[in-house]
Amino acid sequence: MTLPLTKISEQATTRLIPTKHYAPPVLRPLIDETGSDVQQDEDLAILEALEGMTNRRLNAQAKGHGSIDRREFAFNVWGQNHINAAFAYTRQEGNRFNSGDRGAWYAAFDDLTSITEVAYHRTRELAAIDHFEDEAVYQALLAGFIGEFHDLRKADQASPYLDPDTATAYPAGQAFADSMRREGAEGFIYPSARRAGGTCFVAFHPNLVQNVRPGARWKIIWDGSPDYTVTTDR
């Protein structure tokens, strides 16, 4: 399929992750700080090795994950854990443009679109248990992307992979993305299915994600109904 390429230089795309996945190192407090610096480093190395035995991201980096070769993962850059986790941690059913065998980096061109996308899926989860009393805090991760990417905003908007219904969009989108990636596609720019006028982005390879750094922190609150409110979280 022939799709137009659009050259972008987006310095601050937004990806939201739950704050439980954005935390300072948890192993340092377990170390005996009365020992020498060398002893503390040795103790930390032992604890990290033990954690790595059951850590999916670290195991993926060492061995690869699904269709991702370990050499594709990001190393020695700030945010490498978040980058690699996006590709190593996958839902069994996948998402719009990735299967359960290979993750991807999803983002939006602005915070509001990211919030709307995340809140939509959280609301679906709450509807499944019929419980709309909830609040969740998300950390925005900003990342830059420079290059030419296939632009689905110029595709037929009736294409099944752009359908708002996940039951239709996900199987179609996963098959479409897999074939395009095999032909050399590195990612898609595409219209948000949840926010009119919003633009989303998906990158198929970890090395495309540049200059990751923290952005704003957002709290989304459900107070008894599918409607939600959004506030900044300090």
Secondary structure, 3 states (H helix, E strand, C coil): CCCCEEEEEEEEEEEEEEHHHCCCCCCHHHCCCCCCHHHHHHHHHHHHHHHHCCCHHHHHHHHCECCECHHHCCCCCCCHHHHHHHHHCCCCCCECCECCCCCCEEEECCHHHHHHHHHHHHHHHHHHCCCCEEEEEEEEEEEEEEEEEEEHHHCCCCCHHHCCCHHHHHHHHHHHHHHHHHCCCCEEEEECCCCCCCEEEEECCHHHCEEEEEEEEEEEEEECCCCEEEEECC
